[in-house]
Amino acid sequence: MEWDQEIDATGLLCPLPVLKARKRLIGMAPGTVLRLIATDPAAVIDVPHFCNESGHVLLATDEQDGAQVYLIRRR
């Protein structure tokens, strides 16, 4: 799947990956897709919760090279 913007949050701990994603999504147009890469173990809980609470759509999750990759569609 393609994405419009990407954030590499590897090495950052909770809550920074979600905070960076939230800030970036605010500046994106509705319907666009953000790719978030994170190594924080809490991200597997935090990112889906953030999407659920904020109304964004978590399109996909994957693991690549020891990092979690999330595709989030802006509401």
Beta strands, then each sheet from edge to edge (+ up, - down):
strand 1: 5-9
strand 2: 33-38
strand 3: 57-64
strand 4: 67-73
sheet 1: 1+ 2+ 4- 3+
end
